[in-house]
Amino acid sequence: MDIRVAVVGAGSWGTTVAALAAHNTPTTLWARRPELAGQISEEHVNGDYLADYPLPPALRATADLGEAVCSADVVVMGVPSQGFRASLEQVAPYLRPWVPVVSLTKGLELGTKLRMSQIVTEVVPGHPVGVLTGPNLAKEILAGHAAASVIAMDDHNVARALKGLFTTDRFRVFINEDVVGCELGGVLKNVVAIAAGMADGLGAGDNTRAAVITRGLAEVSRLGMAMGGEPMTFAGLAGMGDLVATCISPQSRNRHVGEQLGRGRTIDEIIADMDMVAEGVKTSRVVMELADEHGVEMPIASEVKAVCHDGRTAEEAYRGLLKRKTGREVRHPGRT
């Protein structure tokens, strides 16, 4: 018997995940606009976000949320973090008992500082919850390039069943029980990617980019472990893998924001020109609130937050980082 998948959100990544699932099982993609849903179903293309990438003919789309969700055996949430709770509240009346909910969203909720899996537990308690995350750029995957991802869930048996829904010949999916670490890796790397983009926009070289990525990983790992993530998770696909891809790819929205900031544009100008959400902009504020709560030092994230929200320039941010004192790169147990 086929497992029916519903993907809520027809942005670039939601559409890509729906396309992956459609290769394996009946899949319905919910799009807010009826025109877009019709285009995906009839012309097999998402003209808003992925105009040059054909979608599987088997993929269906609808603008009727109840139609998409009511018969689904798995629901995948592919909406931005700040609309995640409201969207899930709309999904809830149509969600059958015990249906797993998988988040694709790499952000934190403003105000509550909650991860998306925590919101799922609040809004639809009793449903298995997981995240699909990793170094996954939508256009490369639809173009057929090899990629890998992680399905993170507390329940290994459910994760193993879900893994097969998204796996294809060129998209490999691994299992990780560390939901906290996998989710935070996806959240925090967006902030570091803005910093890497700022370096590129300022004309810095590969040495600078490597330093930002490496020291950024240290910050991601420190806060991630302080919040309950496992150390090795941050060395894997959801940590280092996602961080590298997001920091170096021209397709990365967060890197693009940083690059434009480095070239002297304001954050309001940059956001106004974008048709997709760069999660790291709003997340940077929440990340610094969490860093303060947990007593974790995050100088790169602090400078990103200052540029995005406090009127600091990218050039001032990098001057500030270069003035900071250095000490041990890695703290070993038993050493001070």
C-alpha positions in Angstrom: 0.0 0.0 0.0 1.4 3.4 -1.0 2.1 6.0 1.7 0.5 9.3 0.7 2.6 12.4 1.2 1.3 16.0 1.5 3.8 18.9 1.3 2.6 22.2 2.6 4.3 25.1 0.9 5.3 25.5 -2.8 8.5 27.5 -2.4 11.7 26.2 -4.0 12.6 23.7 -1.3 9.0 22.5 -0.6 8.5 21.9 -4.3 11.8 20.1 -4.6 11.0 17.7 -1.7 7.6 17.1 -3.2 9.3 16.2 -6.4 11.6 13.8 -4.7 8.7 12.1 -2.9 6.6 11.9 -6.1 9.3 9.6 -7.6 8.4 7.1 -4.9 4.9 7.5 -3.7 1.6 9.5 -4.4 2.4 13.1 -3.4 0.3 16.3 -3.3 1.8 19.8 -3.0 -0.2 22.6 -1.5 0.3 26.0 -3.0 -1.4 29.1 -1.7 -2.2 30.4 -5.1 -4.6 28.4 -7.3 -2.8 29.6 -10.4 0.5 28.1 -9.2 -1.1 24.9 -8.2 -2.7 24.6 -11.7 0.7 25.3 -13.3 2.4 22.6 -11.3 -0.3 20.0 -12.0 -0.8 20.7 -15.7 2.5 22.1 -16.9 4.8 20.3 -14.4 6.8 23.4 -13.5 6.9 26.0 -10.7 7.2 29.2 -12.6 7.5 31.3 -9.5 10.6 29.7 -8.1 11.9 27.0 -10.4 10.9 28.0 -13.9 13.7 26.1 -15.7 13.3 22.8 -13.8 10.7 20.3 -15.0 8.8 18.5 -12.2 7.6 14.9 -12.2 4.3 14.4 -14.1 3.1 12.3 -11.1 3.3 15.3 -8.7 -0.1 16.8 -8.0 -0.7 20.3 -6.6 -3.8 21.9 -5.1 -4.7 25.2 -3.4 -7.2 23.4 -1.2 -5.4 22.6 2.1 -8.0 20.1 3.2 -7.7 18.2 0.0 -4.0 18.0 0.3 -3.9 16.9 4.0 -7.0 14.9 4.8 -5.9 11.6 3.3 -2.1 12.1 3.8 -0.1 9.5 5.7 2.8 12.0 6.1 2.7 15.8 6.2 5.8 17.8 5.3 5.8 21.5 6.4 7.8 23.7 3.9 6.8 27.2 5.0 9.0 29.9 6.5 9.5 29.9 10.3 7.4 33.0 11.1 4.4 31.6 9.3 5.0 28.0 10.5 2.6 28.0 13.5 -0.3 29.7 11.7 0.1 27.3 8.8 0.2 24.3 11.1 -2.9 25.5 12.9 -4.7 25.5 9.6 -3.4 22.0 8.8 -4.4 20.6 12.2 -8.2 20.1 11.6 -7.4 17.9 8.5 -4.6 15.9 10.1 -5.5 12.3 10.9 -4.3 10.8 14.2 -0.7 9.7 14.5 0.4 11.0 11.0 4.1 12.1 11.2 4.9 15.7 10.6 8.3 16.5 9.0 9.7 20.1 9.0 11.8 21.5 6.3 12.1 24.9 7.9 15.5 26.2 9.2 14.5 29.0 11.5 13.4 29.9 15.1 10.1 31.5 16.1 10.4 35.1 17.1 9.2 35.7 20.7 9.1 32.0 21.8 12.5 31.1 20.5 11.1 27.7 19.7 12.4 25.3 17.0 9.9 24.1 14.5 9.7 20.6 15.9 8.7 22.1 19.3 5.9 24.1 17.6 4.6 20.9 16.0 4.5 19.3 19.5 2.6 22.3 20.9 0.1 22.6 18.0 -0.5 18.9 17.2 0.6 16.9 20.2 0.8 13.1 19.8 2.1 13.2 16.2 5.6 11.9 15.5 7.8 14.8 14.5 11.0 15.1 12.6 13.1 17.3 10.4 14.7 16.8 6.9 17.8 18.8 6.7 21.3 19.0 5.2 23.3 20.7 2.4 20.5 20.7 0.0 20.2 23.4 -2.7 17.0 23.0 -4.6 18.0 23.8 -8.1 21.0 21.4 -8.0 18.8 18.5 -6.8 16.2 19.1 -9.5 19.0 19.3 -12.0 20.0 15.7 -11.0 23.2 16.4 -9.1 24.1 14.0 -6.3 23.2 15.2 -2.7 22.6 13.9 0.8 20.4 14.8 3.6 19.4 13.7 7.1 16.0 12.7 8.5 16.1 13.3 12.2 13.5 11.8 14.5 13.4 10.3 18.0 11.7 7.2 16.7 14.2 5.2 14.6 11.5 2.9 13.1 9.5 5.9 11.9 12.6 7.6 10.6 13.6 4.5 8.7 10.1 4.3 7.0 10.2 8.0 6.1 13.8 7.7 4.7 12.6 5.7 1.8 10.0 8.3 0.8 12.6 10.9 -0.1 15.5 8.7 -1.3 16.3 8.6 -5.0 19.3 7.3 -7.1 21.0 10.7 -6.5 19.5 11.9 -3.3 20.7 9.9 -0.3 19.0 10.2 3.1 20.6 9.2 6.4 19.0 8.8 9.8 19.9 10.7 13.0 18.1 10.6 16.3 19.5 13.9 17.4 16.6 16.2 16.4 17.8 19.1 18.5 21.3 19.1 17.0 20.1 18.6 13.4 17.5 21.3 13.7 19.9 23.8 15.3 22.6 23.1 12.7 20.2 24.1 10.0 19.1 27.2 11.9 22.5 28.5 13.0 24.3 28.1 9.7 22.1 30.7 8.1 23.5 33.4 10.4 27.1 32.3 9.6 26.3 32.3 5.8 25.3 36.0 6.1 28.8 36.7 7.6 30.5 34.7 4.8 28.5 36.7 2.2 29.5 40.0 3.9 33.2 38.9 3.5 32.6 38.2 -0.2 30.8 41.5 -0.7 33.7 43.4 0.9 36.1 41.7 -1.5 37.8 39.3 1.0 39.5 36.2 -0.3 39.3 32.5 0.3 41.4 32.6 3.5 38.8 34.9 5.0 35.9 32.7 3.9 37.6 29.6 5.3 38.1 31.4 8.6 34.5 32.5 8.8 33.2 29.1 8.1 35.5 27.4 10.5 35.0 29.8 13.4 31.3 29.9 12.5 31.2 26.2 13.0 32.7 26.6 16.4 29.9 29.0 17.3 27.2 26.7 15.9 28.6 23.8 17.9 28.9 25.7 21.1 25.3 26.9 21.2 24.0 23.7 19.7 25.6 21.5 22.4 24.6 24.0 25.1 21.0 23.5 24.0 21.2 19.6 24.0 22.6 18.7 20.6 25.2 15.9 20.2 28.8 17.0 19.3 29.1 14.7 16.3 26.0 16.0 14.7 27.7 19.3 14.0 30.5 17.5 12.1 27.9 15.9 9.8 25.5 16.7 7.0 23.2 18.8 9.2 26.2 20.8 10.6 29.4 21.2 8.6 27.8 20.0 5.4 24.9 22.5 5.5 27.2 25.2 6.7 29.7 24.8 3.8 27.0 24.7 1.1 25.1 27.7 2.4 28.3 29.8 2.9 29.8 29.2 -0.6 26.9 28.8 -3.0 25.7 31.7 -5.2 22.2 30.0 -4.8 22.2 30.6 -1.0 19.7 33.3 0.0 21.5 34.1 3.2 24.9 34.4 1.6 23.3 36.7 -1.0 22.0 38.9 1.8 25.4 39.1 3.3 27.1 39.8 0.0 24.7 42.7 -0.7 25.3 44.1 2.8 29.1 43.9 2.1 28.5 46.0 -1.0 26.9 48.7 1.1 23.2 48.1 0.5 20.8 48.3 3.5 19.0 45.3 4.8 15.6 46.8 3.9 16.6 47.3 0.3 17.9 43.8 0.0 14.8 42.1 1.5 12.5 44.2 -0.7 14.2 42.8 -3.8 13.9 39.2 -2.7 11.0 36.9 -3.5 12.1 34.2 -1.0 12.8 34.4 2.7 16.4 34.5 4.1 15.8 32.9 7.5 19.2 34.1 8.9 18.1 37.8 9.1 15.3 37.3 11.7 17.0 34.3 13.2 20.1 36.3 14.1 18.2 38.2 16.7 16.8 35.1 18.3 20.2 33.3 18.2 21.8 36.1 20.2 19.0 35.9 22.8 19.6 32.2 23.2 23.4 32.7 23.3 22.9 35.1 26.2 20.6 32.7 28.0 23.1 29.9 27.7 26.2 31.9 28.4 27.7 31.1 24.9 30.1 33.5 23.2 29.1 34.0 19.5 31.1 37.0 18.1 30.3 36.3 14.5 26.6 35.9 15.1 26.7 39.0 17.3 28.1 41.1 14.4 25.6 39.7 11.9 22.7 40.6 14.3 24.2 44.1 14.7 24.4 44.6 10.9 20.9 43.2 10.2 19.1 45.0 13.1 21.2 47.7 14.7 22.5 49.8 11.8 26.1 48.5 11.9 27.9 48.3 8.5 29.5 45.1 7.2 32.9 46.9 7.2 32.5 47.9 10.9 31.5 44.3 11.7 34.6 42.9 10.2 36.8 45.5 11.9 35.3 44.5 15.2 36.0 40.8 14.6 39.6 41.5 13.7 40.2 43.4 16.9 39.0 40.6 19.1 41.7 38.8 21.2 42.5 35.3 20.2 43.3 32.3 22.5 43.1 28.6 22.2 41.4 27.4 19.0 40.1 24.2 20.6 39.5 23.7 24.3 40.7 20.3 25.4 39.3 18.6 28.6 41.5 19.3 31.6 43.2 22.4 30.1 42.4 26.0 30.8 
